[in-house]
């Protein structure tokens, strides 16, 4: 069984037992997390699509890791104007292990 959930402004296709990296969520490692915005449920031939959400469906998981992603470099440059700006950024993330999908 799989589900499509919305969190952090993005949509993710998840299955039970999978580890998912999402935008930072509040909570410590080991805390339980519930995703209530379930957009779609699928189980083989049976597919339930919400309008916009599937009624009574939720996805539960547990926080595995809180961390920072790889560094990206933001570099702004204007030629012949002596303008250069260099800035680094590391996006915060939360790794969640999906335990159950409840329909």
C-alpha positions in Angstrom: 0.0 0.0 0.0 1.2 3.5 -0.8 0.0 7.0 -0.1 0.7 10.5 -1.4 1.1 13.0 1.5 1.7 16.8 1.5 4.1 18.4 4.0 6.4 21.4 3.8 4.8 22.6 0.6 5.8 19.4 -1.3 4.1 16.1 -2.1 5.7 12.7 -1.4 4.8 9.2 -2.4 5.4 7.0 0.7 5.2 3.3 1.6 5.5 1.5 4.9 9.1 1.0 6.1 10.5 3.7 3.9 12.7 6.5 5.2 11.6 9.9 4.0 13.5 13.2 4.1 11.2 16.2 4.5 11.5 19.9 5.4 12.3 20.4 9.1 9.6 19.2 11.5 9.4 20.0 15.2 10.3 17.1 17.5 13.1 15.1 18.9 14.6 11.8 17.5 12.2 9.0 18.3 9.1 11.2 18.5 6.0 10.1 16.6 4.8 12.1 13.6 1.4 12.0 11.8 0.8 13.3 8.3 -2.9 14.1 8.1 -2.8 15.7 4.6 -3.2 12.4 2.6 -4.0 13.3 -1.1 -4.2 9.7 -2.5 -4.2 6.1 -1.3 -3.3 3.2 -3.6 -3.3 -0.6 -3.0 -2.8 -2.5 -6.2 -5.9 -1.9 -8.4 -7.8 0.1 -5.7 -6.9 3.8 -5.8 -8.6 6.4 -3.7 -8.1 10.1 -4.7 -9.1 12.8 -2.3 -10.9 16.0 -3.2 -8.5 17.5 -2.0 -7.9 15.1 0.9 -8.8 11.5 1.6 -11.3 11.3 4.5 -10.1 9.5 7.6 -6.7 8.7 6.2 -3.4 9.3 7.9 0.2 8.2 7.7 2.2 7.7 10.9 5.9 7.6 11.3 8.8 8.1 13.7 11.6 10.7 13.5 14.9 9.0 12.8 17.2 12.1 12.3 17.3 15.8 12.4 20.0 17.3 10.3 21.3 19.7 7.6 21.6 18.9 3.9 24.6 19.4 1.7 26.0 22.9 1.3 25.1 24.9 -1.8 26.8 28.0 -2.9 24.8 31.1 -3.9 27.1 33.3 -6.0 25.9 36.7 -7.4 28.0 38.4 -10.0 27.7 41.4 -12.3 30.4 41.8 -14.9 32.5 45.0 -15.2 30.9 46.4 -12.0 33.1 44.9 -9.3 30.1 43.2 -7.8 30.4 39.7 -6.2 28.5 38.2 -3.4 29.2 34.6 -2.1 26.9 33.0 0.4 26.5 29.3 1.5 23.3 27.6 2.6 22.4 24.3 4.2 18.7 23.4 4.3 17.4 21.8 7.5 15.7 18.4 7.1 13.9 15.7 9.2 14.3 12.0 8.3 11.1 10.1 9.1 10.6 6.3 9.0 7.1 5.5 7.8 5.4 3.0 10.1 1.8 2.7 9.1 -0.6 3.9 6.5 -4.2 4.0 7.9 -7.1 4.3 5.5 
